[in-house]
Amino acid sequence: DPSDPGELMTDEDRVVTILKTEGGRLRQTAIAERLGWSDSKTSRVLSDMVETGTVEKLRIGRENVIDLNLRDQDEE
């Protein structure tokens, strides 16, 4: 359905949207589950987002926690 704005979102936009609704921080595995992505796709997208400064990846125990870098996000 072309009228669905979700179809026009980039992978990065989808991650940012989920992080914003969850208060800016979420486990990497939870992001993969919510988006229906494989672990490898999630890791690849998040690594690109870390490089651009959109998110920070924090290693907590044996899992990654993804933190939205709010300083770089435009206010909507």
C-alpha positions in Angstrom: 0.0 0.0 0.0 1.8 3.2 -1.2 -0.2 5.3 1.3 1.5 3.5 4.2 4.4 5.7 5.4 6.1 2.7 6.8 6.9 1.5 3.3 8.8 4.6 2.6 11.0 4.5 5.7 14.6 3.4 5.5 16.0 0.7 7.7 17.6 3.5 9.8 14.3 5.3 10.1 12.6 2.2 11.4 15.3 1.7 14.1 15.1 5.4 15.2 11.3 5.2 15.3 11.4 2.1 17.6 14.1 3.7 19.8 12.1 6.9 20.2 9.0 5.0 21.3 11.0 3.0 23.8 12.7 6.0 25.4 15.8 6.0 23.4 17.4 2.7 24.5 16.7 -1.0 23.6 18.5 -4.3 23.4 19.8 -5.2 19.9 17.9 -8.5 20.1 14.7 -6.7 20.9 15.2 -4.4 17.8 15.7 -7.5 15.6 12.5 -9.1 17.0 10.4 -6.1 16.6 11.5 -5.5 13.0 11.5 -9.2 12.0 15.2 -8.9 11.0 17.9 -11.5 11.2 20.7 -10.9 13.7 23.1 -10.3 10.9 20.9 -7.7 9.2 20.3 -5.9 12.5 24.0 -5.9 13.3 24.9 -4.5 9.8 22.3 -1.7 10.0 23.2 -0.7 13.5 27.0 -0.7 12.7 26.3 1.7 9.9 24.2 3.9 12.3 27.1 3.8 14.9 29.5 5.1 12.1 27.2 8.0 11.3 26.7 8.8 15.0 22.9 8.2 15.0 23.2 5.6 17.7 25.7 4.3 20.2 26.3 0.6 20.8 26.9 -0.3 24.5 28.1 -3.8 25.5 26.3 -4.8 28.6 27.2 -8.3 29.7 26.8 -10.6 26.7 24.5 -8.4 24.7 24.4 -5.0 23.0 22.2 -2.2 24.1 21.5 0.4 21.5 21.3 4.0 22.6 19.8 6.7 20.4 22.1 9.7 20.1 19.5 12.4 20.8 21.9 15.3 20.2 21.9 14.5 16.4 18.1 13.9 16.1 16.0 16.7 14.6 13.1 17.6 16.8 9.8 16.7 15.2 
